[in-house]
Amino acid sequence: MAGMLNLVDTSLPVAVVIDEQLEEVGLILERQLASDLTAVNALCQHIEQYQGKRLRPTLVLLSGLAASNGPYDASSLTNKHRVVAAVVEMIHMATLVHDDVLDEAKIRRKVVTLNHLRGNETAVMLGDYLISNAFHLCSSIYDPAINIALGEVTNTLCAGELLQLHHRDDYDIDEATYFEIVQRKTASLIGQSCYLGAILSCNDEKIANQMRHFGNLLGIAFQVQDDLLDITGDESVVGKSLGKDLDEGKLTLPLIRCLADADDIKRKEVLSLIANRDAANLRRCLIQCKAVEKSQQHASDLVEEAKTQLECLKPSPARDLLQSLAGAVISREF
Amino acid sequence: MAGMLNLVDTSLPVAVVIDEQLEEVGLILERQLASDLTAVNALCQHIEQYQGKRLRPTLVLLSGLAASNGPYDASSLTNKHRVVAAVVEMIHMATLVHDDVLDEAKIRRKVVTLNHLRGNETAVMLGDYLISNAFHLCSSIYDPAINIALGEVTNTLCAGELLQLHHRDDYDIDEATYFEIVQRKTASLIGQSCYLGAILSCNDEKIANQMRHFGNLLGIAFQVQDDLLDITGDESVVGKSLGKDLDEGKLTLPLIRCLADADDIKRKEVLSLIANRDAANLRRCLIQCKAVEKSQQHASDLVEEAKTQLECLKPSPARDLLQSLAGAVISREF
């Protein structure tokens, strides 16, 4: 059963199609990562457990289905769709592995992180192995335009991560910069997943670009929800260490909102809670000043705006599922 | 003046051609890495200083020139040659940046390493930015076969690094495993540089494969020379911290030879020098048991074998320069 689809009505025939296709995507990914070296295979088996929500491959397949002329079953999806779905998931897995190095996160999807298990060195190299294999797999479909589109998005993603590091512990960061970072490091790959799925099906730049916009909006909402879960989530449900953002000097949307609205006294109080890593009182404070509520509203508005982008598509069960998925991005508790 | 060419007769007209072409390669690289984010540009400017010997781009260009039908000037090289030369250098730079994370090296090419300056997180992400840009640039020449060839070699390279980490502190490592690691992590990219330069010029798989073999042999010799410099080099000339291999539990060829030849008493003595990080006495020991001399001989034999591969090419000034360059790989002191 596929992660994100778990959150919606999976008895729908179209959800069953996507679920089956995701199984095939998983096999492509596994075959690609297989090495003649047993030491490498052992590591790959470990990180294959990282596959969680599979949001990005789901969006490639579902966008592909929804942008096709039907029928809305597996026959409308090509091997290129499945390969691209595997590639975006591998890129995402690489960012998780490298983020674990950065973050010194000890728990990721309830699995002990690789860096904690084998040291940062192995995690860095395994992330590189994933990136390299993603590009190698992508090249195997002999479509340079797809390669360029993926290269562009990984450039953007890395630049976003660098921008975020540049603003580490920057308590004066404004919302515009926050959204700039989020657009690059999170939304760009989600947007490109939708674009690529669609362009492979309909070859219509206008529709594909609108699907990218759908994905971008969804991606930003996804990140805001992640920010919120880091503050208000239940660690046993979320499946990773909470309060990490605080520990790493990453300012989240609720915190930025709270600091922007605060007077001098309040600001001092909040900064002192941050300095003392007092997550419990900070949480209370962010709820009290309505920064949490306002961020939830922002995410909800983004999802509504995203849904309207889907009007470029003909009505279909695949389009309906994209709508449901959009809602699930912010109703999720993990 | 280009690094590796410094070591040979650079007054030759063909060396001047390559030197000029390398300048253009440097501009391609710089343009590719340019970002709209000033924070990213500042980091890129820092690592552009890492460009040292430029062995790999030099080999792409020189193999391209030598495998062409002449004339042996810039007119025989295409934009594809220059782009591939920039791509292999970017891949190499990414491995240096990520190796610095792994190695906690404090000095690289006499420049303070990025991880020391900005933290491991930034170094990891900047390495990713380099890898991503390498593939994006490579895709821009719209030649999927080149993309696949580069994807294959980066897969191999990363697997080699992982294999090396798997054998960290393994004092029973045999020579076969050592050479397997070196072939993957060092020689493969050097071999592929020669292959790609040649195939772009002559489109003859047989010649290009022989050039890859030339590069592979040269690459192994290059690594053995690196091992030797880590033991016998002069830090002010080598331009990076010495004794690093020892600190990181990486067994070098002289050490493997010494341990393989040692009786039980000698073995205990050597292992104790390693445990105590007694670089000075270990050096003395490796010289005394002739492990250094034998490794030098091995590197020299590899270079001779490499040179015979060049017989697949027509005699030319470019071929002569490849010969000289092969010799310089082991006569270098940095």
Boltz contact constraints between the chains, C-beta under 6 A:
constraints:
  - contact:
      token1: [A, 35]
      token2: [B, 159]
      max_distance: 6.0
  - contact:
      token1: [A, 37]
      token2: [B, 159]
      max_distance: 6.0
  - contact:
      token1: [A, 37]
      token2: [B, 163]
      max_distance: 6.0
  - contact:
      token1: [A, 39]
      token2: [B, 163]
      max_distance: 6.0
  - contact:
      token1: [A, 39]
      token2: [B, 166]
      max_distance: 6.0
  - contact:
      token1: [A, 40]
      token2: [B, 159]
      max_distance: 6.0
  - contact:
      token1: [A, 40]
      token2: [B, 162]
      max_distance: 6.0
  - contact:
      token1: [A, 98]
      token2: [B, 124]
      max_distance: 6.0
  - contact:
      token1: [A, 101]
      token2: [B, 124]
      max_distance: 6.0
  - contact:
      token1: [A, 102]
      token2: [B, 121]
      max_distance: 6.0
  - contact:
      token1: [A, 121]
      token2: [B, 102]
      max_distance: 6.0
  - contact:
      token1: [A, 121]
      token2: [B, 165]
      max_distance: 6.0
  - contact:
      token1: [A, 122]
      token2: [B, 165]
      max_distance: 6.0
  - contact:
      token1: [A, 124]
      token2: [B, 98]
      max_distance: 6.0
  - contact:
      token1: [A, 124]
      token2: [B, 101]
      max_distance: 6.0
  - contact:
      token1: [A, 124]
      token2: [B, 124]
      max_distance: 6.0
  - contact:
      token1: [A, 125]
      token2: [B, 158]
      max_distance: 6.0
  - contact:
      token1: [A, 125]
      token2: [B, 161]
      max_distance: 6.0
  - contact:
      token1: [A, 125]
      token2: [B, 162]
      max_distance: 6.0
  - contact:
      token1: [A, 128]
      token2: [B, 158]
      max_distance: 6.0
  - contact:
      token1: [A, 129]
      token2: [B, 158]
      max_distance: 6.0
  - contact:
      token1: [A, 131]
      token2: [B, 131]
      max_distance: 6.0
  - contact:
      token1: [A, 132]
      token2: [B, 154]
      max_distance: 6.0
  - contact:
      token1: [A, 132]
      token2: [B, 155]
      max_distance: 6.0
  - contact:
      token1: [A, 132]
      token2: [B, 158]
      max_distance: 6.0
  - contact:
      token1: [A, 133]
      token2: [B, 155]
      max_distance: 6.0
  - contact:
      token1: [A, 135]
      token2: [B, 135]
      max_distance: 6.0
  - contact:
      token1: [A, 135]
      token2: [B, 151]
      max_distance: 6.0
  - contact:
      token1: [A, 136]
      token2: [B, 151]
      max_distance: 6.0
  - contact:
      token1: [A, 136]
      token2: [B, 155]
      max_distance: 6.0
  - contact:
      token1: [A, 139]
      token2: [B, 144]
      max_distance: 6.0
  - contact:
      token1: [A, 139]
      token2: [B, 147]
      max_distance: 6.0
  - contact:
      token1: [A, 139]
      token2: [B, 148]
      max_distance: 6.0
  - contact:
      token1: [A, 139]
      token2: [B, 151]
      max_distance: 6.0
  - contact:
      token1: [A, 142]
      token2: [B, 144]
      max_distance: 6.0
  - contact:
      token1: [A, 144]
      token2: [B, 139]
      max_distance: 6.0
  - contact:
      token1: [A, 144]
      token2: [B, 142]
      max_distance: 6.0
  - contact:
      token1: [A, 147]
      token2: [B, 139]
      max_distance: 6.0
  - contact:
      token1: [A, 147]
      token2: [B, 147]
      max_distance: 6.0
  - contact:
      token1: [A, 148]
      token2: [B, 139]
      max_distance: 6.0
  - contact:
      token1: [A, 151]
      token2: [B, 135]
      max_distance: 6.0
  - contact:
      token1: [A, 151]
      token2: [B, 136]
      max_distance: 6.0
  - contact:
      token1: [A, 151]
      token2: [B, 139]
      max_distance: 6.0
  - contact:
      token1: [A, 154]
      token2: [B, 132]
      max_distance: 6.0
  - contact:
      token1: [A, 155]
      token2: [B, 132]
      max_distance: 6.0
  - contact:
      token1: [A, 155]
      token2: [B, 133]
      max_distance: 6.0
  - contact:
      token1: [A, 155]
      token2: [B, 136]
      max_distance: 6.0
  - contact:
      token1: [A, 158]
      token2: [B, 125]
      max_distance: 6.0
  - contact:
      token1: [A, 158]
      token2: [B, 128]
      max_distance: 6.0
  - contact:
      token1: [A, 158]
      token2: [B, 129]
      max_distance: 6.0
  - contact:
      token1: [A, 158]
      token2: [B, 132]
      max_distance: 6.0
  - contact:
      token1: [A, 159]
      token2: [B, 35]
      max_distance: 6.0
  - contact:
      token1: [A, 159]
      token2: [B, 37]
      max_distance: 6.0
  - contact:
      token1: [A, 159]
      token2: [B, 40]
      max_distance: 6.0
  - contact:
      token1: [A, 161]
      token2: [B, 125]
      max_distance: 6.0
  - contact:
      token1: [A, 162]
      token2: [B, 40]
      max_distance: 6.0
  - contact:
      token1: [A, 162]
      token2: [B, 125]
      max_distance: 6.0
  - contact:
      token1: [A, 163]
      token2: [B, 37]
      max_distance: 6.0
  - contact:
      token1: [A, 163]
      token2: [B, 39]
      max_distance: 6.0
  - contact:
      token1: [A, 165]
      token2: [B, 121]
      max_distance: 6.0
  - contact:
      token1: [A, 165]
      token2: [B, 122]
      max_distance: 6.0
  - contact:
      token1: [A, 166]
      token2: [B, 39]
      max_distance: 6.0
